[in-house]
């Protein structure tokens, strides 16, 4: 693993790809560091979610007092002098179906929901990153691209390109979100190009025909430009959602060699020619095949166009992100999708997702952590024919109201407290407690912890030689914050 930079000065000046971040440490509190003499005690606030739902992002009374007393419980030590990646945000996929459900809500209810999700005051959870589909995903009501043609016809000039299907729900909802948080970052991902570009002429499976590589590159350019014309900036795109699975509707299979060819000979030059600075991200599939993105990044002609690699966790281990990082530490990492299902439990999902998706991904250098669909109805609709029939939204939406599911709380324990521009700092795991720690741009310290055990566990949080005694019920999640 690449060694973190270590600072001992009272002014930390951190240079990252995203720009200059200056964090002014409190002179009294920070000057000694973890190995110094310590200072007067201080207090951490905490928010708790339990697997049995008896506490749901509930702020706890009082606070955890950092003092000098020690005990024999496992120690979680936070070291703010060891700094890792900058965080871009936490959030969900705003699928077409999610947008349809949200947009049909009564105006006041829709506004209340979006303020709660994307605002940063009161009970809002500060969602700061969204993934959207380029064309339909399998959680749209129907399959479409932005340039569909009658069978047997093509449109190599893209004269018929249109965002019209997205103007019904997706773009209006994004407009409302941007009015609440103009700085939210958006990542676009295609499930399939127009079927006339594919070797099987079908929305399911198949591959992109080589003669359409340049046309498809222009399709991406037109998409980004058309969204910008609507006032929507697309920060990043992935080349293909789950390029090694062709059984979804829509879907497409794409090999690593095909992605490398497409990027270095077509998409990268097309973005350059059009003056587009949207990040190009590869893979966007499971943690069981880190060699796929590594092999593309090993291509010296493709690598300069690529910002990084994206991952899901339906296979493999989250440590695959570090495998790619160690091979190419100059490239970014993103965790872009993990579903919760109709037949899965709140408590099981809460514990597993916080441990792996939130904590696991950022401990393995990810800049984002995203859960799958933002919204579904009580029957897990809408979806395409052949699309996911059990994908549970972070919120369940009826025609008049909404309720919150586990993905809401999984993300909220990070998004509410760790804004974009925060940096991850060192923390350890101990005694079945898994953690990730951060400093926000305002200098606040944040610790997210989950108890992976089935029984309550007592532990210590240690910061600047001061100790706070803490405890978490089995399977529970807590976020702790202090100045």
C-alpha positions as CSV (number, residue, x, y, z in Angstrom):
1,X,0.0,0.0,0.0
2,X,1.2,3.5,-0.8
3,X,2.4,5.2,2.4
4,X,0.3,8.2,3.5
5,X,1.8,11.6,3.9
6,X,2.5,12.5,7.5
7,X,2.4,16.1,8.8
8,X,3.2,17.4,12.3
9,X,2.7,21.2,11.6
10,X,-0.3,23.1,12.9
11,X,-1.1,24.1,9.4
12,X,-1.8,21.1,7.1
13,X,-1.7,21.9,3.4
14,X,-3.0,19.1,1.4
15,X,-2.7,18.9,-2.4
16,X,-5.1,16.6,-4.2
17,X,-6.3,16.2,-7.7
18,X,-9.4,18.1,-6.9
19,X,-7.5,21.2,-5.8
20,X,-5.9,22.7,-2.8
21,X,-7.5,21.9,0.6
22,X,-6.2,23.7,3.7
23,X,-7.1,22.5,7.1
24,X,-6.2,24.8,10.0
25,X,-5.7,22.6,13.0
26,X,-6.7,24.0,16.4
27,X,-3.3,24.9,17.9
28,X,-4.2,23.8,21.4
29,X,-5.8,20.6,20.4
30,X,-3.7,19.4,17.5
31,X,-0.1,20.5,18.3
32,X,0.8,17.5,20.3
33,X,-0.6,14.9,17.8
34,X,-1.3,11.3,18.8
35,X,2.1,11.0,20.4
36,X,2.0,14.3,22.3
37,X,1.1,15.2,25.8
38,X,-2.7,15.6,25.2
39,X,-5.0,18.5,26.2
40,X,-8.1,19.1,28.3
41,X,-11.0,16.8,27.7
42,X,-13.5,17.3,24.9
43,X,-16.8,15.8,23.8
44,X,-18.1,13.9,20.8
45,X,-21.7,13.9,19.6
46,X,-23.1,10.6,18.3
47,X,-25.9,9.4,16.1
48,X,-27.1,5.8,16.3
49,X,-29.0,3.3,14.1
50,X,-29.9,-0.2,15.4
51,X,-30.7,-3.2,13.4
52,X,-34.1,-3.6,15.1
53,X,-35.1,0.0,14.0
54,X,-35.5,1.1,17.6
55,X,-33.0,3.9,16.8
56,X,-32.9,5.4,13.3
57,X,-30.1,8.0,12.8
58,X,-31.0,9.1,16.4
59,X,-28.9,11.7,18.1
60,X,-27.8,10.4,21.5
61,X,-28.3,12.4,24.6
62,X,-25.2,13.9,26.2
63,X,-21.9,13.0,24.5
64,X,-18.8,10.9,24.7
65,X,-16.2,12.7,26.9
66,X,-12.6,12.3,26.0
67,X,-10.5,12.0,29.1
68,X,-7.4,10.3,30.5
69,X,-8.8,7.1,32.0
70,X,-8.1,3.9,30.2
71,X,-9.6,0.4,30.4
72,X,-9.1,-3.0,28.8
73,X,-11.6,-2.6,26.0
74,X,-10.5,-2.7,22.3
75,X,-9.0,0.6,21.2
76,X,-10.0,2.5,18.0
77,X,-7.3,5.1,17.5
78,X,-7.8,8.1,15.1
79,X,-4.7,9.7,13.8
80,X,-5.4,13.0,11.9
81,X,-1.8,13.3,10.8
82,X,-2.2,10.3,8.4
83,X,-4.2,11.6,5.5
84,X,-5.5,9.6,2.5
85,X,-8.0,10.4,-0.3
86,X,-10.4,13.3,-0.7
87,X,-14.1,12.4,-0.6
88,X,-16.3,13.4,-3.6
89,X,-19.5,12.3,-1.9
90,X,-22.0,9.7,-0.8
91,X,-25.3,8.8,-2.4
92,X,-27.5,6.7,-4.7
93,X,-28.5,6.0,-8.3
94,X,-31.3,8.2,-9.4
95,X,-32.8,5.7,-11.8
96,X,-35.5,6.7,-14.3
97,X,-37.9,4.7,-12.2
98,X,-36.8,6.6,-9.1
99,X,-37.4,9.9,-10.8
100,X,-40.8,8.9,-12.1
101,X,-42.0,7.9,-8.6
102,X,-40.6,11.1,-7.0
103,X,-42.0,13.3,-9.7
104,X,-45.5,11.9,-9.3
105,X,-45.7,12.9,-5.6
106,X,-47.8,15.9,-4.6
107,X,-45.7,19.0,-5.0
108,X,-45.3,19.7,-1.3
109,X,-44.4,16.1,-0.5
110,X,-41.8,16.0,-3.3
111,X,-40.2,19.2,-2.1
112,X,-40.1,18.0,1.4
113,X,-38.5,14.7,0.3
114,X,-35.9,16.3,-1.9
115,X,-35.0,18.9,0.8
116,X,-34.5,16.0,3.3
117,X,-32.3,14.0,0.9
118,X,-30.2,16.8,-0.6
119,X,-30.3,19.7,1.9
120,X,-27.8,20.3,4.6
121,X,-29.8,21.7,7.5
122,X,-32.1,20.3,10.1
123,X,-33.1,16.7,9.4
124,X,-31.6,16.7,5.9
125,X,-29.0,14.0,5.2
126,X,-26.9,15.9,2.6
127,X,-26.7,13.4,-0.3
128,X,-23.8,14.8,-2.4
129,X,-23.4,12.3,-5.3
130,X,-25.8,10.7,-7.8
131,X,-25.4,8.1,-10.5
132,X,-27.8,8.4,-13.4
133,X,-28.3,6.2,-16.4
134,X,-27.3,7.2,-20.0
135,X,-30.5,6.0,-21.7
136,X,-32.5,3.5,-19.8
137,X,-31.4,1.3,-17.0
138,X,-33.3,-1.9,-16.0
139,X,-35.1,0.3,-13.5
140,X,-36.9,2.3,-16.1
141,X,-40.4,1.5,-17.1
142,X,-39.3,0.7,-20.7
143,X,-36.1,0.3,-22.7
144,X,-34.8,3.2,-24.7
145,X,-31.7,5.0,-25.9
146,X,-31.3,8.6,-27.1
147,X,-31.3,7.5,-30.8
148,X,-33.6,4.6,-31.4
149,X,-34.3,3.7,-35.0
150,X,-36.8,1.4,-36.8
151,X,-35.4,-2.1,-37.3
152,X,-32.8,-2.2,-40.1
153,X,-32.1,1.5,-40.0
154,X,-29.1,3.4,-38.6
155,X,-28.3,7.0,-37.8
156,X,-24.6,7.4,-38.0
157,X,-24.9,11.2,-38.0
158,X,-26.9,11.0,-34.8
159,X,-29.4,13.4,-36.4
160,X,-32.2,11.9,-34.3
161,X,-30.4,12.1,-31.0
162,X,-32.8,13.3,-28.3
163,X,-33.1,13.4,-24.5
164,X,-36.9,13.5,-24.8
165,X,-37.5,10.4,-22.6
166,X,-35.5,11.9,-19.8
167,X,-37.3,15.3,-20.0
168,X,-40.4,13.7,-18.6
169,X,-39.1,12.9,-15.1
170,X,-35.3,12.6,-14.8
171,X,-34.4,16.1,-15.9
172,X,-37.2,17.9,-14.0
173,X,-36.2,16.1,-10.8
174,X,-32.5,16.8,-11.3
175,X,-33.5,20.5,-11.7
176,X,-35.2,20.4,-8.3
177,X,-32.2,18.7,-6.8
178,X,-29.7,21.2,-8.3
179,X,-31.8,24.0,-6.9
180,X,-31.2,22.6,-3.4
181,X,-27.6,21.6,-3.9
182,X,-26.0,23.2,-7.0
183,X,-22.7,21.4,-6.2
184,X,-24.0,17.8,-6.3
185,X,-21.8,15.6,-8.6
186,X,-23.4,13.4,-11.2
187,X,-22.0,10.3,-12.8
188,X,-23.6,8.9,-16.0
189,X,-23.5,5.2,-16.9
190,X,-24.9,3.5,-20.0
191,X,-26.6,0.1,-19.8
192,X,-26.7,-0.2,-23.6
193,X,-26.0,1.9,-26.7
194,X,-28.7,2.2,-29.4
195,X,-29.4,-1.4,-30.6
196,X,-28.4,-0.6,-34.2
197,X,-24.8,-0.2,-33.0
198,X,-24.7,-3.7,-31.5
199,X,-23.8,-7.0,-33.1
200,X,-27.0,-8.7,-32.0
201,X,-29.4,-5.8,-32.7
202,X,-31.0,-6.4,-29.2
203,X,-31.1,-4.4,-26.0
204,X,-30.0,-7.5,-24.1
205,X,-26.4,-8.5,-24.3
206,X,-24.4,-8.3,-27.5
207,X,-21.3,-6.1,-28.2
208,X,-20.6,-2.8,-29.8
209,X,-19.8,-3.2,-33.5
210,X,-16.3,-1.8,-34.2
211,X,-17.6,0.3,-37.1
212,X,-19.7,2.3,-34.6
213,X,-17.0,3.1,-32.1
214,X,-16.5,6.6,-33.3
215,X,-20.3,7.2,-33.6
216,X,-20.8,5.9,-30.0
217,X,-18.0,8.3,-28.8
218,X,-20.0,11.2,-30.4
219,X,-23.1,9.8,-28.7
220,X,-21.4,10.4,-25.3
221,X,-20.3,13.9,-26.4
222,X,-23.8,14.8,-27.5
223,X,-25.2,13.5,-24.2
224,X,-22.9,15.6,-22.1
225,X,-23.5,18.7,-24.3
226,X,-27.3,18.2,-24.3
227,X,-27.4,17.8,-20.5
228,X,-25.3,20.9,-20.1
229,X,-27.7,22.8,-22.3
230,X,-30.4,21.8,-19.7
231,X,-28.2,23.2,-17.0
232,X,-27.0,19.8,-15.8
233,X,-23.2,19.2,-15.6
234,X,-22.1,15.6,-15.8
235,X,-19.0,15.2,-13.7
236,X,-18.1,11.7,-14.8
237,X,-19.2,8.8,-17.0
238,X,-18.4,5.1,-16.9
239,X,-18.0,3.3,-20.3
240,X,-20.5,0.5,-19.6
241,X,-22.5,-0.7,-16.6
242,X,-21.4,-4.2,-15.7
243,X,-19.6,-5.0,-18.9
244,X,-19.1,-8.6,-18.1
245,X,-22.8,-9.4,-17.6
246,X,-25.1,-9.4,-20.7
247,X,-28.2,-10.9,-19.2
248,X,-29.9,-7.7,-18.0
249,X,-32.4,-5.6,-20.0
250,X,-30.8,-3.5,-21.2
251,X,-27.1,-4.6,-21.1
252,X,-24.0,-5.0,-23.2
253,X,-20.8,-7.0,-23.0
254,X,-17.5,-5.3,-23.4
255,X,-14.0,-6.8,-22.9
256,X,-11.1,-4.9,-21.4
257,X,-9.4,-4.8,-24.8
258,X,-12.6,-3.3,-26.3
259,X,-12.8,-0.7,-23.6
260,X,-9.1,0.3,-24.1
261,X,-9.6,0.5,-27.9
262,X,-12.8,2.6,-27.5
263,X,-11.2,5.0,-25.1
264,X,-7.8,5.6,-26.6
265,X,-8.9,5.7,-30.3
266,X,-12.3,7.2,-30.0
267,X,-13.8,8.5,-26.8
268,X,-10.7,10.2,-25.4
269,X,-9.9,12.0,-28.6
270,X,-13.6,12.9,-29.1
271,X,-13.8,14.5,-25.6
272,X,-10.5,16.3,-26.2
273,X,-11.7,17.7,-29.5
274,X,-15.0,18.8,-28.0
275,X,-13.3,20.4,-25.0
276,X,-15.1,18.1,-22.6
277,X,-13.6,17.6,-19.2
278,X,-16.0,15.0,-17.9
279,X,-14.1,12.2,-16.2
280,X,-13.8,8.9,-18.0
281,X,-14.1,5.9,-15.6
282,X,-13.6,2.2,-16.5
283,X,-14.9,-1.1,-15.3
284,X,-18.1,-0.3,-13.2
285,X,-18.5,-4.0,-12.2
286,X,-17.6,-6.4,-9.5
287,X,-14.6,-6.7,-7.2
288,X,-13.8,-10.2,-8.5
289,X,-11.9,-9.0,-11.5
290,X,-9.4,-6.3,-10.7
291,X,-7.3,-7.4,-13.6
292,X,-9.9,-5.9,-16.0
293,X,-9.2,-2.3,-15.0
294,X,-5.5,-2.9,-14.4
295,X,-5.1,-4.2,-17.9
296,X,-6.7,-1.1,-19.4
297,X,-4.6,1.2,-17.2
298,X,-1.5,-0.7,-18.3
299,X,-2.2,0.5,-21.8
300,X,0.0,3.7,-22.1
301,X,-2.2,5.1,-24.9
302,X,-5.5,4.6,-23.0
303,X,-4.4,5.6,-19.5
304,X,-4.0,9.4,-20.0
305,X,-7.7,9.7,-20.9
306,X,-8.8,7.7,-17.8
307,X,-9.6,9.2,-14.4
308,X,-10.1,5.9,-12.6
309,X,-12.1,2.7,-12.0
310,X,-15.5,2.0,-10.6
311,X,-16.7,-1.1,-8.6
312,X,-19.7,-3.0,-7.4
313,X,-19.6,-5.8,-4.8
314,X,-21.9,-8.6,-6.1
315,X,-18.7,-10.7,-6.3
316,X,-15.2,-10.6,-4.9
317,X,-13.8,-8.7,-1.9
318,X,-13.8,-4.9,-1.4
319,X,-10.0,-5.1,-1.0
320,X,-9.9,-5.4,-4.8
321,X,-10.0,-1.6,-4.9
322,X,-6.6,-1.5,-3.1
323,X,-5.3,-4.0,-5.6
324,X,-6.0,-1.6,-8.4
325,X,-4.8,1.4,-6.4
326,X,-1.5,-0.3,-5.7
327,X,-1.0,-1.0,-9.4
328,X,-2.0,2.5,-10.4
329,X,-1.9,4.9,-7.4
330,X,-2.2,7.9,-9.6
331,X,-5.8,6.9,-10.7
332,X,-9.0,7.4,-8.7
333,X,-11.4,4.7,-7.4
334,X,-15.2,4.8,-7.1
335,X,-17.7,2.5,-5.5
336,X,-20.8,3.0,-7.6
337,X,-23.5,0.3,-6.9
338,X,-24.8,-2.1,-4.3
339,X,-28.5,-3.2,-4.1
340,X,-30.7,-4.0,-1.2
341,X,-33.3,-6.7,-2.0
342,X,-37.0,-7.3,-1.3
343,X,-36.1,-10.5,0.6
344,X,-33.2,-9.1,2.6
345,X,-33.4,-7.9,6.1
346,X,-33.0,-4.4,7.5
347,X,-30.5,-5.5,10.2
348,X,-28.4,-7.7,7.9
349,X,-28.2,-5.1,5.2
350,X,-27.4,-2.3,7.6
351,X,-24.4,-4.2,9.1
352,X,-23.1,-5.6,5.8
353,X,-23.4,-2.5,3.7
354,X,-21.9,-0.1,6.3
355,X,-19.0,-2.5,6.8
356,X,-18.3,-3.1,3.1
357,X,-19.9,-0.3,1.0
358,X,-19.3,2.7,3.2
359,X,-16.4,1.8,5.5
360,X,-14.8,-0.9,3.3
361,X,-14.8,1.2,0.1
362,X,-13.3,4.3,1.6
363,X,-10.7,2.3,3.5
364,X,-9.7,1.0,0.1
365,X,-9.3,4.5,-1.4
366,X,-12.7,5.1,-2.9
367,X,-13.7,8.7,-3.3
368,X,-17.5,7.9,-3.4
369,X,-19.8,5.2,-2.0
370,X,-23.1,4.8,-3.7
371,X,-26.1,2.5,-3.0
372,X,-28.3,1.4,-5.9
373,X,-31.8,2.8,-6.6
374,X,-33.0,5.8,-4.7
375,X,-36.7,4.9,-4.9
376,X,-39.1,2.1,-5.6
377,X,-42.8,1.5,-5.1
378,X,-44.1,-1.0,-2.6
379,X,-44.0,-3.8,-5.3
380,X,-40.4,-2.9,-6.3
381,X,-41.5,-1.3,-9.5
382,X,-40.9,0.2,-12.0
383,X,-38.5,-2.0,-14.0
384,X,-38.1,-3.1,-17.6
385,X,-39.2,-6.5,-18.9
386,X,-36.3,-8.7,-17.6
387,X,-35.1,-6.0,-15.3
388,X,-34.6,-6.3,-11.5
389,X,-37.9,-7.3,-9.8
390,X,-36.6,-7.2,-6.2
391,X,-34.5,-4.0,-6.0
392,X,-35.6,-2.1,-2.9
393,X,-35.2,1.7,-3.0
394,X,-33.7,3.7,-0.3
395,X,-37.2,5.1,0.0
396,X,-40.5,3.4,-0.8
397,X,-42.8,5.8,-2.7
398,X,-46.6,5.6,-3.0
399,X,-48.7,8.1,-5.0
400,X,-48.9,10.3,-2.0
401,X,-46.2,9.5,0.6
402,X,-42.8,7.9,1.2
403,X,-41.0,5.9,3.8
404,X,-37.3,5.2,4.5
405,X,-35.6,1.9,4.1
406,X,-32.1,0.6,5.2
407,X,-30.2,2.1,2.2
408,X,-31.3,5.6,3.4
409,X,-29.7,5.1,6.8
410,X,-26.6,3.3,5.3
411,X,-25.8,6.3,3.2
412,X,-27.0,8.9,5.7
413,X,-24.5,7.9,8.4
414,X,-21.9,9.2,6.0
415,X,-23.5,11.8,3.8
416,X,-24.9,13.9,6.6
417,X,-21.5,14.2,8.3
418,X,-18.9,13.8,5.6
419,X,-19.3,16.5,3.0
420,X,-17.4,16.6,-0.3
421,X,-13.8,17.9,0.2
422,X,-13.4,15.9,3.4
423,X,-10.3,13.7,3.6
424,X,-10.0,10.3,5.1
425,X,-7.6,10.0,8.0
426,X,-6.2,6.9,9.8
427,X,-8.3,4.7,12.1
428,X,-8.1,1.0,12.9
429,X,-10.6,-1.8,13.3
430,X,-10.7,-3.7,16.6
431,X,-12.9,-6.1,18.5
432,X,-15.4,-6.5,15.7
433,X,-15.8,-2.7,15.4
434,X,-15.1,-1.5,11.8
435,X,-14.4,2.2,11.3
436,X,-13.6,5.0,8.8
437,X,-12.5,8.4,10.0
438,X,-12.4,11.8,8.3
439,X,-11.7,15.5,8.7
440,X,-14.2,17.8,7.0
441,X,-13.3,21.0,5.2
442,X,-14.4,22.9,8.4
443,X,-12.0,20.9,10.5
444,X,-14.5,18.6,12.2
445,X,-13.5,15.0,13.0
446,X,-15.9,12.2,12.0
447,X,-15.8,8.6,12.9
448,X,-18.2,6.0,11.3
449,X,-18.3,2.7,13.2
450,X,-20.3,-0.5,12.8
451,X,-20.4,-3.4,15.3
452,X,-20.0,-6.5,13.2
453,X,-20.8,-8.7,16.2
454,X,-24.2,-10.0,17.2
455,X,-23.8,-8.8,20.8
456,X,-23.0,-5.4,22.3
457,X,-19.3,-4.4,22.3
458,X,-17.6,-1.8,24.4
459,X,-14.6,-0.1,22.9
460,X,-12.4,3.0,23.3
461,X,-12.1,5.9,20.8
462,X,-8.6,7.4,21.2
463,X,-7.7,10.8,19.8
464,X,-4.7,12.9,20.8
465,X,-4.0,10.6,23.7
466,X,-7.5,11.2,25.1
467,X,-9.9,8.3,25.5
468,X,-13.7,8.1,25.2
469,X,-15.5,5.0,26.3
470,X,-18.1,3.9,23.8
471,X,-20.4,0.9,23.2
472,X,-22.5,-0.3,20.3
473,X,-25.3,-2.9,20.3
474,X,-24.8,-5.9,18.0
475,X,-25.1,-4.9,14.4
476,X,-25.6,-1.2,15.2
477,X,-24.0,1.8,13.4
478,X,-22.9,5.0,14.9
479,X,-21.4,8.3,13.6
480,X,-19.3,10.3,16.1
481,X,-18.3,13.9,15.5
482,X,-16.1,16.4,17.4
483,X,-14.2,19.6,16.8
